[in-house]
Amino acid sequence: MNVLRVISLFYLARWDKDFFEFAHLYLWQALIMLDVLIVWLVWIRIVAQRTFPPPPSTPLVAGA
């Protein structure tokens, strides 16, 4: 995603400086944050689907 951002900003800088500034300061920052959120949500879903064994319980000792 970052490589795509850098390449697009390179071409935008050569084409239109004003749109480059907008894309660099607002558009790509928002898209990168959205990408981070999506990757995090996918990761959380994958972790939540895993079945982890329950922790071992300690036996209760009578009279202790």
Secondary structure, 3 states (H helix, E strand, C coil): CHHHHHHHHHHHHHHCHHHHHHHHHHHHHHHHHHHHHHHHHHHHHHHHHCCCCCCCCCCCCCCC
